Amino acid sequence: MELYDPLIEKAERLFGSSVPKKFAYDPSRAWDDAGGNQLVMMREAAYELGGDNKPAVNYACVSSNNYVDKDEIWVYGRDLGEIKGSVPFARIVLVKVDSLKGEGEEDTEPVYRAIQDIDFVKYHVYPKGYMVRSSSDSHREQVRVSKEAVRKGISFEQVGNLYISQYKKDPNVLAVRVIFVTADDADYAEMKKDAKMIRDITRTLSKILEGMATDCGSCSLKEICDEVEGLRELHFGKESKEFDL
Ligand code: SF4
C-alpha cells in the first residue's frame, strides 16, 4: 500500500525546467539553529520567500518504496544568496521510511503516528535569520530572511542540512530529500493542490483511528477514499498484513 506514491511520482514534473543543483547531506555544513522561535523584523529583512502574496508551498510525502535512496538537498531556481526581492517558493520533502506492520484498523496507528512525527519536524527547525511562518490550513510556508544571514552567506544547502539532521532523529526515517524551489516556471498551484491532498489523506487516517463508522456509502470521506488507492484497504484491513507507506 503506497498512499502517497502517485504524488511523489508526479512531483518532479512540477519544479520547472531548470536542472536542480544537488548537495549530499553533510551535517557539518548545517546552518546554525536559533534554538527556538525568532523574530526577524521587516527592517532587518533582506527579502521574503513567498512574500508579496507570491506562492509559498510546503508538504512532506512518505513512502517505503525506493524514490529516495540517499540524503540530499535539491535546489531548483535561485539560491538564497542570489535573491533580491520576494520570490515564489516551495519546500518539498520526500522521505523514505521503513515498512510499518499492521493488519487491520487498530494498526492504522503506527502508520498515522509516523506520518505525524515526520510532518511535525518542520516546527522544530529554526535556521538563524530564516524566520518561517507556516499555515497548515493554506499549506503556506513563508520565510523572512535577514540581511545578516545573507551577509554571512546563508544557502539552501545549509538550511537543508539543518532540516535533514532533524528528520534523521526519527528512527522510522531511512533517507530524506529536501527540495527547495524558487524557479519562476514551477507549477506552484499544482503543488498546492497536492499539499491539500496529502493533508486530506492524513486526516482520513486520523478519522479511521478515531473509530469512525464503516459505511462507505454515508461516510464524509468517501471522495478521498475513492481517489486514493489503499485508504479503504487500510480501514478494513483487507488482504495484506503489511502496510507499506
Ligand atoms: S469512505 Fe469507507 S474506507 Fe473511507 S474512511 Fe469512510 S468508511 Fe472508511
Boltz pocket constraint, residues with backbone or C-beta under 6 A from the ligand:
constraints:
  - pocket:
      binder: B
      contacts: [[A, 204], [A, 208], [A, 213], [A, 214], [A, 215], [A, 216], [A, 217], [A, 219], [A, 220], [A, 221], [A, 222], [A, 223], [A, 225], [A, 231], [A, 232], [A, 233], [A, 235], [A, 236]]
      max_distance: 6.0
